[in-house]
């Protein structure tokens, strides 16, 4: 167990994990969408969402059939899924006969696209990896406890089902656990590698694909897209540590690729390619839903806003009669209102999500400053980013009006943020409740259309510079300068802010914000050696002991922070100190195989002492025998209840 804490101080040590996780994320989905007839950069960009759908859905089916999940099963179901897709496509006319098999398989790669994506990847890695520090650094955020423990549970049991141990979308955990079945890394560094892949690989690929479909395929747009992928602090930087909302991180990172292939299918593709892209888009939807359902809701919202904005523009331009435009908008409005009202009535889980209430509501103006100026979770306005967004909107309106729907999508995200940040009215929760009424999630979502606006700033700057007479003959140099404005106004200017944010997530100054320090992990590793395999351990979750399961495989009773307020979890949390006098406490301990208890003076800030009142000061509890103290942690053997 101590070996799990050693050997992961360098990111170079994680190259095998990078390779395994990248393969599991891109290859299955790419084979499936290629079989469906999708091709090109769009097929690559959408493949992670499809891969997650294949892994998460088939893993649940495999569990129902009594089959453990592994790489061999993934290979088989990928072949089956791709084969079924190929047969279905050929039943309706097959692939485009004009293309050669080589072209159909590999497409026609554009080296400028490859370089643009590479720029985004490199910038992201350079800004993210040093700020995180070591690959085995623990992000001190409560949701990390649940996510890491679920990944460990999947690995230990081979059961990757959506209902294991209880219902929760399994896409994020199933993908990571699949990649880590290769043995390339333990859970903690492996999960950190996975989040870096989402932020530094999947996101740039999707952004470049989306921007090219929204603004065109010129070289300046292509390179600007790669640079723009690293422009925002609100995404992916915040979601690398805040929450920690890893499934939201994954869903948002996959959204640009799915939106791009939808746009190509709706606007640019012809014939069989159009059908293939639509099928590729449809294949991505289950994966998005199984990662985080609000990702699917966001994609539907973006599609509807795009449609509404496009129809209004058609009316303004005289391309469609206002009667038909009004009819279409009315249908969308009716469907949207009915959906908003009915959805929480038929879904108890959605109604629960919409009931989340966050304190600290602010004024509408303050909310606008936060979302437009990038000041969410940081103390300053990001003036460089704000200037690029303004330039990008202006260029789109006057030079690329076909992309005005992107501005409308961004405006919709701004409105959602303002509603979540400033409103306490019940009706607003019907709309923002899909994102838990959480403005941080919505700030991250706004980065999806936001990258298009930032990329549009590059041609805007170029056009402005070319108005200077002395520069009119220096187009290549002016283009380079215009592109350089994006990283200098964002990545370089924001570098201290971005680095400080990640440093605060992974190395908080406040000790109560630390779940488990590196020394505490080493101390718990020693105590974990004392506990026989499979025997249960109980202790206050706020002392960090639930992570003994994720880190060392210890059978901890609590695996999240804080304690649930129902069932045996609540019974033992409030009544453990009465185990010698309350038979129901002994019965609960026996049901869960709990033979050990752990105590520590350390308390994490998300503390609910009323739920764990029976687990305080275990040295004073009858029926326990002290075994060993290491650092701040003391291990006890339960001797009461006939459990000695």
N, C-alpha and C positions, 0 to 999 in steps of 0.2 A: 504493500500500500504506500509505503514511503517512496517507492520507485515512481509512483504516479505523479509525485510532486517534483521529480528531478528530470533534467534533460530537455526541458521545454522553454529555455530562456531565450532562444533565438528563433526568429521567424524562418530561418533556413531549415530548421528542424521539422518544419511543418509542410515541406514541399510535397511529400507523399499524400498528406491529408488534402492539400489543395487539389492535387490531381484526382484523387478518389471522389471528392465532393463535386468538382467540376464535371467529371464524367457522369456521375449519377444525375446531375442537374440538367445537362445539355443533351446528352446522347439519346436517351430513350425518347424524349419528346421530339427531337429532330427527326429520328427515324419514323415516328408516327406521322408527323405533319408532312414529311416528304411522301409517305405512302398515300396521304390524302390529296396530294397534288400541290401543296403550298411549296414555294421555293424562294430563293434569294435571301437577302438579309432579313426579311420579315420572318422567314421560317426559323432562322437562328434566334432572333429576338424573342419569338413566342415559345420556343422550345422549352425553356425552364418551367413555364406555367403548365405546359402539357406533361412534362416529366413528373412534376409533383402530383398531377392528377392521376397519372398511371401508378405511381408509387403508393399514394395515399388510398386510392380506391381499391386497387388490387390487394394491398396489404390487409385491408378490412375484409375483403372476400376470402383471402387465404386463411385468415383467422377463423372465419365461420366454417371453413372446410377442414380445420384442424392442421393446417400447413404452416410451419414456421417460416418467417420471412428471411430471405437472404439474397445474395447477388445472383445465384442461379435461378431462383424463382423470378427475380426482376427480369433477367434475360429472357426467360420463357414467356412471361406475360407481355413484355415489350414486343417480341416476335408475334405473339398472338394478336395483340392490339393493332400493330402495323399491318399484319396480314389481313385482318378483318377490314381495316380501312382501305387497303389496296383492292380487295375484292369488291367492296361497296362502290368505290370509285369506278372500277372497270365495268361494273354492272350498269352504269349510267354513261358509258362512253369513253372511259379511260382517260389517260393523260394526253397532253398535247403531242400529236404525232410529229410535229415539225421539229421538236427538239431531239437531239441525239441523246442516248442514255447517259453519256458523260456530262453533258450540259444539264440534263434533267437532274442528275444527282448532285453535282457540285455547283451548278449555277455559273455565274460570270463574276467572280469577285472583283471589286473595285479597290485597287491599292490605296486610294485616298481614304476610303471608308475604313480600311484596316488601320491606317496610320491615325486617323481621327479617333477611333475607338482606343487605340494604343495610348494616345495622349491622355484621354480620360482615365484610363486604367493607371497609368504611371502617376499622374497628379494625385489621384485618390490614394494610391498606396503610399506615396511620399508624405501625404498629410495625415493619413490615418494610423499607419503602423507605428511611427515614433510616438504619437500621442497616446496610443494604447499602452505601449511599452513592450511587455513580454506577451507571448501568445497564451501563457497560462495565467494571465492577470484576470482576476474576478471583477466583473462590473458590479458595484455595490448598489444593486437595485432589486427590490423584492420579487418581481416577476421572474428574475433569473433563477431563483431557487426552484420554482415550479418547472420552468422549461428544462433546466439541466437535469432535474430528477426524472422528468418524463422521458427524456432521451435515454438516460441510464436504464430506466425500466424497460423501454423498448429493446435495448441491447441485451439486457439480462434474460428477457423472456422470449424474444423472437416474435412477440405479439405486438404488431404496429397498428392495431385497429383504432379507429376513431373513437371507440368507447372504452379504451384501455388507459387508465383505470376507470375513468368516468368520461362521459361525452365531452369532447373538446376537439375542434378541428385539428387534424393530425398531420397536415401537409408539411409544416416546418420541421416538426420533430421526426417524422418518418424519413424525410430526405436526409437529414443529418445522421440519424442512426444508421441508415443504409450505407452512407459513405464511410462511417466509422466502423462498420462491420469488417472492413478490410484490415483493421488493426493498426491503421496509420497513425492514430493519436487517441489519447484518452478524451473523455467527454468535454472537459473545460477548454483545453486548447483547440480541440476539434470544432467546438461550437464557435469559438472566436474566429477561427479560420472561415467557417461558414458565413458569419455575418460580414466579414471582410469581402468575401466573394460576392455577396449580394450588393454591397456598397461600391465595390471597385471594379467589378466585371459585369454583372447583370445590369446594373443601372446604366453605365455608359453605353453598352450595346443597345439597350432599349431607347435611350435618349437620342442617340445618333439616328436610329431608325425612325423614330417619331418625328424628329425635326426635319429630316429629309422629305417625309411625306407631307408635313405641314407647310414647309417653306420652299421646297425645291431641292434639287440635287447638285447645285453648283458647288464648286470647291470651297468657296468661302463659307457657305452655309454648312457644308459637311464638317470642316475643321472647327467652325464655331460651335457646332453641336458637341463635339468631343470636349472642347474647353468648357462649355456651359454645364456639362454634367457634374463638374466639381464646384459650381458657383455658389450653391446654397448651403447655408449652415442648418437651415430647417430640415433639410434632407440631403444626404442620409445621416449627417453628423449627430443630430439630436437623438434619433432613434437607435443609434449605436449604444446609447447608454441610458436614456430617459425611460423609466418605466419598469423594466426594460421591455419595450414593445417589439420584440423580435418578429412575431408573426406579422405585425403591421409593417415592419421594415421590409420583410420579404414581399408582402402583397403590393406595397407601393413601388418597390423596385421592379416588379414584374408588370406593372400596369402600362408603362410606355410601350413595351413590345406588343402587348395585346391590343392597345389602342391603334398602334401603327398598322398592324395587319388588317384591322377593321377598316381603317381609312383607305387602305389600298383596295380592299375588296369593294368598298362602297363608291370609290371615286376613280381609281386609275386602272384596275385590272380589267382584262377582257377575256371572254370565252372561258376555256377550261381553267386558266389561271385564276380568274375571278372566283370560280367555284372552289378551287383548291384553297384560296386564301380565306374564303368564308368558312370552309370546313376547318382550317387551321385555327381560326378565331374561335369557332364553336368548341373545338377540342381544348382550348385554354380555359374555358369558363369553369369546369369542375375543379380544376387545380386551384384557381383563385378562390373559389368558395371553400375549399378544404384547407386553405392557408389561413384566411381571415375573411369571413363573409362580407365585411364592409369593403373589401377590394372589389368584389363583384358588384356591389351597389355603386361604388365610385365609377366603375367602368360604364355601367348602365346610365348613370347620371351624366357622364361626359358625352356619351353617345346622344342622349336626348338634347343636351344643351347645344351640341354641334348641329343637330338636325334643326332645332328651333332657330339658331342664329343663321344657318344657311338658308332657311326658308324666308326669314325676314330680309336677308340680303337679296334673295331672288326677287322679292316683291319690290324692294327699293330700286334694283337694277332693271326692272321691267321684264325679267325672265319668267315670271309667273304672275298670274292675276292675284290681286289681294283677296279675292273670294276664296281661291284655293288655299292661299297661305293662311287665312283666318280659319278655314276648316281644319287644316292640319294642326295648327297651334291649339285650337280648341280641343281636338282629340287628345293631344299630348297633355294638356292641362287637366282634362277630366280623368284620364288614366292615372296621372300623377297624384291627384288629390285622392282618388279612390284608393290607390295603393298605399299612400301614407296613412290613411285612416284605417284601412282594413288590416294591414300587415301586423301591427301590434295586437290586434284582436285575435288573430289566428295563430300567432306565435308568442307563447309565454316567455320564451328566451329573449326575443326582441323587446318585448314589453319591459323585461327586467333590465336589459341594456339601456333602454331609453330612460329608465328611472334614475340613472346615475346623476348625482348632483355634485358639482365642484364649487368650492368656496372661492372667494377672491374675485368676484365679477368686477369688471372695470367699465369705464365709459365707452361709448361707441367710438369716439375719437381715439382713445388710447388703444382700443382694439385694432383700429385701422392702422395706426402707427406700427403696432407690433407685427401685423401680417404683411403689410406692404413694405415697411422698412426693415423687415427681417429681425425685429427686436424680440422675438419670442424666446423666452428663457435666457436672454442675454441682456446686459444693461445698456447697450448702445444701438443706435440706428446704423444699419449697414448702408452708408450713403453710396458707396460704389455700386453695390447691387441695385439699389433703388434707381440710380441714374441709368443703368443698363436696361432695366425694365421699362422705364419711360421712353428711352430711345427705341427699344424694340417695338413697343406698342405704336409709336409714331410711324416707324418704317412699315409695319404691317398695314396700318390704316391707309397710308398713301401709296405704298409700292407693292404690297402683296395682299390685296383685300380678300383674296380667297381664304386667307388664314385668319380672318377676323373671328371666326368661331372659336379659335384658340383663346383670343382675348376674352370672349364671353365665358369660356370655361374657367379661366383664371379669375374673372370677376365673380363667378359663382362660388368658387372656393373662398374668396375674400368674404363674401356675404355669409357663408356658412361659419367661417371663423368668427366674424363679428357677432353673429347670433350666439354661438357657444360661449364667447368670452364676456358678453355684456347682458344677455337676456336671461331672465328667470321665468319667463312666461311658459306655461305648460305646452302651448302649441309649437314652440320652437323645438322642443325635444322630439316631436314627431319627425322632424327633418334631421337634426343633428344627432339624434339618439343612435343612429347607425354607427357613429364614431364615439359612442359613450359620452356624447356632449363634451368631448375633450378637445380643447383648442390646439393642443400639441399635435394630435393626430391630423387635424385639419390643416395646420401650418405645413406639415410634411406633404400632405396631399396637394397643396397649392404649388409645390415645386414641380409637379408633373407638367402642367401647362406653363409654369414659370420658366422652365429651361428653354422652351421655344421662344419666349419673349427675350430672354437673355441672348440666345443665339442670333436673333434678328438684329440685335444691337451692332453686330460686326458689320454687316452691309450698311447699316445706318451711319456708323462712324466713317466707313470708307467713302460713302457718298458725300458726307460733309467735308472730309479732307480734300476730295477731288474738286470741290468748289474753289479751293485756293489755287490761283493761276499757276504758281510755281510748282505745284504738286501734280498737275493734270497729266504730265508725261511720265510720272513715276508710279504707275498703277501697281506693279508687283510689290514695291516697297510700301506703298500706302496700304495695300491689302494685309501685309504682314503686321504693320502697326495696328490696323483695325482689329485684327485677331488678337494681338497681344494685349489690347485694352481689357479683354474679358478676364484673363487670369490675374492681371495686375490690379484690376478694380475689385476683384473678389478674393481669390486664393491668397495672393500676396498681402493685400490690405487687411484681410480678415484673419490672417494666420495666427496672431496671438489669441484672438477670440476663440477660434476653432480649437486650438490646442488646449487652451485653458478649460474649455467645456469638457473635452474628452478626459483630460487629466482629473477634473473634478468628479467625473463619473467613476473612473477606475481607481482613483487615489484621493478620496475625500479628506479634507483637513479635520473635519469633525469626527471624533471617534465613534459617536453614536450613528454615523452614516456608514460605517464599515460593517458589513455582515461578517466576514471572516478575513482577518489579516493573513499575510503569508505565514507568520509565526503561529497563528491560531490554527491554520490548516495543518501545519507540521505537528502541533500538539495533538490535534484530533486524530491524525494518522496513527500516532503511537497508541492512543486509547482504542482505536478501531481494531488494533491487533489483539486486544484482550477479549473481544466479543466473538464467540463462535459463529460461523457462517449460518445465516438464516434467523438467528435469534434476534428478537425485536428490541429496539432502544427507544426510550421516550425522554423528552426534555423540552423546555420552552423553545419554540421555534425562533424566538427573537435572540437567542444566544448563538445562532448559526449552526446548531447541530443538524438540522435537516439536510444540509449539504454533505454530510457524511455519506449519504446514499449516492449522490452524484459523483463524489470524489473517490470514495473507497468501496462502494457497494454495500455498506452497512444497512441493515434493514431498519431504517428509522420509521417510527410511527407517523410523525409529522413530516410532510415533504413540501410544505409551502409556508409562507408568512402572510398573515397571522393564523392562529388556530380557527377552524370553522366553528360556528356557534350552534351546531346541531350534532346529534348522534354521539357515537362513542368518543369522537374527538373532543367534544365539549364536556362529556361526562368525565373523562380522564383528566382533561385540562383543569377542571374546577374541583375534582374530587380525589385526585391521586394521593393527597396528603392524609386521606382517611381510608387508605386501602386495608388497614387492619380492622376497621369497624363497618365497612360498607361492602356487603357481598357483591353488589352489582359492579363495583369497581374491580374486584378480583375477577369476576366473570368476563369483563371487557378486556382485562390484561390477558387472560387465557385465550380469548377469541383471537387475539392478534399476535399471540406468541411473544409477548413483551416480557423479557427477563432482566432488562437493564434500564438504568436511568442515568441521566447526565445533568450536571448543574454547572452554572458559571455566573459570575457577577456581570459579565458583558451583556448589554441589552441593545438591540438595534432600534432605531427610532420609530419604526412602525409597530409600536408596542400596544397590545391590548391586554393589560394585566387582569382585567375582569374575566377573560377567557382562560387564563392560565394560573389562576390563584392557587391551585393545588400543586404547582410545580416550583414554587419558590422555596428557597432554603431547605434543600433536600437533606442536609445534615441533621435537621430537627424532625424529620419524618420517621415514624416507627416503621419497621419492616424492611429497612434497607441496610446493606452492609457496604461500607466504603471499600473500594478496590484499589484505586490509584488516582493521584492528582498529577496532572501535567499542565504547567502554565496556569491559565485561568479556569481550566476544566477539571471537574472531579467526576469519576465514573463510580456508580453504585450498582451492586447486584441486589435484585429484589428477593428477599427471603420470606416475605409474608405470602399469604394466599396459597401456600403449598408449592411455591415456585422456586424454592431454594435449589 
